């Protein structure tokens, strides 16, 4: 299931970010990501499987 991100998802989303560091993200990017989630969030979604968030994605409309 895909649904819109809520602030309740923050800890799990940050955990996924950390699991992808350093392969896909640098640790220094975490503060930018936290700022994005807090202040710049628009079309951000989470993917849920078996009641657990296993992915996240920003939807960009052009």
Beta strands, then each sheet from edge to edge (+ up, - down):
strand 1: 2-4
strand 2: 44-49
strand 3: 52-58
sheet 1: 1+ 2- 3+
end
